[in-house]
Amino acid sequence: MISGNDEENSSNFCEVASSLLRSRQMLSKVPEVTIFFWIIKVMATTVGETAADFLTFNLNFGLTLTTVIMSSFLLIALFFQFRSRKYVPGIYWLAVVMISIVGTLITDNLVDNYGVALETTTIIFTFALVATFAAWYANEKTLSIHSIYTTKREAFYWLVILFTFALGTAAGDLTSEGLNVGYWKSALMFATLIGIVTIAYYRFNLNSVAAFWMAYILTRPLGASIGDYLSQPLNAGGLALSTMGINAVFLVTILSLVLYLTKTKKDESHIVE
């Protein structure tokens, strides 16, 4: 015969076990933060810059049509990402590349089609990003990517990523073009800031969640500056390399790394918070 206490303990155990099971299922959708994560992330940000320019200008799609097409692909990628019950490298990184391109196009539309100043777009997306972080924390009491085991948290996660890409495009263009710092100097500046965050984390115990998001945000203007430096004309301070060639090299590299991670599973997360 089972006593009331035994029933209560059994119920509590089942709830904890169910919670841990859900955590493991959802956590597997977010990759572990390894060197591969940062390499693919920076390359994806660069592709976001160069692919948007290639489709808009080289193929003459124009900003509006390019935005519609790439937003449609992004929605499809996110549909499969949310539908999946585990982390699938191909789906996840496809969503990142698509959101990188769309984030770039959002900023480009505001600046080129609607005449919004880069200073203004930078401020707008900074506030949008801060507001999303605030709403995420107010609802979930955490901003850790290792605690994303509900659809709501995953939605906050991808919304934050979208705003980091839009903000990074605006901030990168503002620094390199608006403030006349130049592309390679801007890239060096953002790389230095990422280095400072890394040192603060390893040497001065900067909070891991804060360090991750600071580095994540900074990689976008870094990638934008690298992309512009590689593709812009010589008289504008770039190397005038083919955007098609840049996209091909970076996408093949990303694909190779994703296939490697799919086979080795080196970036599967096993952390439960």
C-alpha positions in Angstrom: 0.0 0.0 0.0 1.4 3.4 -1.0 1.2 6.2 1.6 0.3 9.8 0.9 3.9 10.8 1.4 5.1 8.1 -1.1 2.6 9.3 -3.6 3.7 12.9 -3.2 7.4 12.0 -3.5 6.6 9.9 -6.6 4.7 12.8 -8.1 7.6 15.2 -7.4 10.1 12.7 -8.9 8.1 12.4 -12.1 7.8 16.2 -12.4 11.6 16.6 -12.0 12.3 13.8 -14.4 9.8 15.2 -16.9 11.4 18.7 -16.6 14.9 17.3 -17.1 13.7 15.3 -20.1 12.2 18.4 -21.7 15.5 20.3 -21.0 17.6 17.7 -22.7 15.3 17.6 -25.7 15.3 21.3 -26.2 18.9 22.0 -25.2 20.0 19.7 -28.0 18.6 22.3 -30.4 21.2 24.8 -29.3 24.9 24.1 -30.1 27.6 24.1 -27.5 29.7 27.2 -27.7 33.0 26.0 -29.2 35.6 27.4 -31.5 33.5 26.0 -34.4 30.6 28.0 -33.2 32.5 31.3 -33.4 34.2 30.5 -36.8 30.8 29.6 -38.4 29.2 32.6 -36.7 31.7 35.1 -38.1 31.6 33.6 -41.5 27.8 33.6 -41.5 27.8 37.3 -40.6 30.2 38.1 -43.5 28.0 36.1 -45.9 25.0 38.1 -44.6 26.7 41.3 -45.8 28.1 40.0 -49.1 25.1 37.8 -50.1 22.7 40.7 -49.5 24.8 42.9 -51.8 25.2 40.2 -54.4 21.5 39.5 -54.7 20.5 43.2 -54.5 23.1 44.7 -56.9 24.8 42.0 -58.9 21.7 40.1 -59.8 19.6 43.4 -59.8 16.9 42.0 -57.6 16.7 45.3 -55.7 16.3 45.6 -52.0 12.5 45.0 -51.8 12.4 41.8 -53.9 15.6 40.5 -52.2 14.1 41.2 -48.8 10.9 39.3 -49.7 12.7 36.3 -51.1 15.2 36.0 -48.2 12.5 36.6 -45.6 10.6 33.7 -47.1 13.6 31.4 -46.9 14.2 32.5 -43.3 10.6 31.7 -42.3 11.0 28.2 -43.9 14.3 27.6 -42.0 12.8 28.8 -38.7 9.8 26.6 -39.3 12.0 23.5 -39.4 14.2 24.8 -36.6 11.2 25.2 -34.2 9.6 21.9 -35.4 12.7 19.9 -34.8 13.0 18.2 -31.3 16.8 18.2 -31.3 19.7 20.2 -32.5 20.4 19.6 -36.1 23.5 21.5 -37.3 22.3 21.9 -40.9 18.9 23.4 -39.9 20.3 25.6 -37.1 23.1 27.1 -39.2 20.9 27.6 -42.2 18.6 29.6 -40.0 21.6 31.7 -38.8 22.8 32.4 -42.4 19.3 33.3 -43.5 18.7 35.6 -40.4 22.1 37.2 -41.1 21.1 38.1 -44.6 17.6 39.3 -43.5 19.1 41.4 -40.7 21.4 43.1 -43.1 18.5 43.8 -45.5 16.3 45.3 -42.8 19.0 47.9 -42.0 19.7 48.5 -45.7 16.1 49.0 -46.4 15.8 51.6 -43.7 18.9 53.5 -44.8 18.6 53.2 -48.6 14.9 53.0 -49.2 13.6 55.2 -46.4 16.5 57.5 -45.8 17.0 56.7 -42.1 20.4 57.8 -40.9 22.9 55.1 -39.8 23.0 56.8 -36.4 19.3 56.5 -36.0 19.2 52.8 -37.1 21.9 52.0 -34.7 20.0 53.6 -31.8 16.7 52.0 -32.9 18.1 48.5 -33.0 20.1 49.0 -29.8 16.8 49.9 -28.0 15.0 47.0 -29.7 17.8 44.6 -28.6 17.8 45.9 -25.0 14.0 45.7 -24.9 14.0 42.1 -26.1 16.6 41.1 -23.6 14.6 42.8 -20.8 11.4 41.1 -21.9 13.2 37.7 -22.1 14.6 38.1 -18.6 11.4 39.4 -17.1 9.5 36.4 -18.4 12.2 33.7 -17.9 14.6 35.0 -15.3 17.6 34.0 -17.5 19.3 34.8 -20.7 21.4 31.7 -20.9 21.3 29.8 -24.2 21.8 26.6 -22.1 18.3 27.1 -20.5 16.3 27.3 -23.8 13.9 24.4 -23.3 10.6 26.0 -24.2 9.3 27.5 -27.4 9.0 30.9 -25.8 12.6 31.0 -24.9 13.6 29.8 -28.3 11.4 32.6 -29.8 13.2 35.2 -27.6 16.6 33.7 -28.7 15.9 34.0 -32.4 14.4 37.5 -32.0 17.6 38.6 -30.2 19.7 37.1 -32.9 17.7 39.0 -35.6 18.3 42.3 -33.8 22.0 41.6 -33.3 22.4 41.2 -37.0 20.4 44.3 -37.9 22.3 46.3 -35.2 25.6 45.0 -36.3 25.0 46.0 -39.9 24.1 49.5 -38.8 26.9 49.9 -36.3 29.5 48.4 -38.7 28.4 50.7 -41.6 28.3 53.7 -39.2 31.8 53.1 -38.0 33.5 52.3 -41.3 31.5 54.6 -43.5 29.7 57.2 -41.4 32.6 57.9 -39.2 35.2 57.3 -42.0 37.1 54.8 -39.9 37.5 52.5 -42.9 36.6 48.8 -43.3 39.8 47.1 -42.2 40.2 49.4 -39.2 36.6 48.9 -38.2 37.2 45.1 -38.4 40.3 45.5 -36.3 38.5 47.6 -33.7 35.6 45.1 -33.3 38.1 42.2 -33.1 39.9 44.1 -30.4 36.7 44.6 -28.4 35.9 40.8 -28.7 39.4 40.2 -27.4 38.8 42.4 -24.4 35.6 40.6 -23.6 37.4 37.3 -23.9 40.2 38.4 -21.5 37.6 39.8 -19.1 35.8 36.4 -19.1 38.9 34.2 -18.6 41.0 36.6 -16.4 38.5 38.7 -14.5 35.5 36.3 -14.2 33.1 38.3 -16.3 29.7 36.6 -16.1 29.5 33.9 -18.8 26.1 34.9 -20.1 27.1 38.5 -20.4 30.4 37.6 -22.1 28.6 35.4 -24.6 26.1 38.0 -25.7 28.6 40.8 -25.8 30.9 38.7 -28.0 27.9 37.6 -30.1 26.8 41.1 -30.7 30.3 42.3 -31.6 30.8 39.5 -34.2 28.1 41.0 -36.4 29.8 44.4 -37.1 33.1 42.5 -37.3 31.7 40.3 -40.0 30.0 43.3 -41.8 33.3 45.2 -41.8 35.2 42.1 -43.1 32.6 41.6 -45.8 32.7 45.2 -46.9 36.5 45.3 -46.9 36.7 42.2 -49.1 34.0 43.4 -51.6 34.0 47.2 -51.8 35.9 49.0 -54.6 39.5 50.0 -54.2 38.7 53.7 -54.2 36.3 53.1 -51.3 38.9 51.3 -49.2 38.0 47.7 -50.1 39.8 45.0 -52.0 37.2 44.8 -54.8 36.9 41.0 -54.6 34.0 39.3 -56.3 31.0 39.0 -54.1 30.1 35.7 -55.8 33.6 34.4 -55.1 33.5 35.6 -51.5 30.1 33.9 -50.9 31.2 30.7 -52.6 34.3 30.4 -50.5 32.6 31.2 -47.2 29.5 29.1 -47.9 31.6 26.1 -48.9 33.6 26.5 -45.7 30.5 26.8 -43.6 29.0 23.7 -45.2 32.2 21.7 -44.6 32.2 22.7 -41.0 28.5 21.9 -40.6 29.0 18.4 -42.2 32.0 17.8 -39.9 29.9 18.8 -36.8 27.0 16.6 -38.0 29.3 13.6 -38.2 31.4 14.2 -35.1 28.7 15.8 -32.9 31.4 17.9 -31.3 29.0 20.8 -30.7 26.1 19.0 -29.1 25.2 20.5 -25.8 25.0 18.4 -22.6 24.5 21.2 -20.1 21.2 21.4 -18.2 20.5 24.4 -16.0 
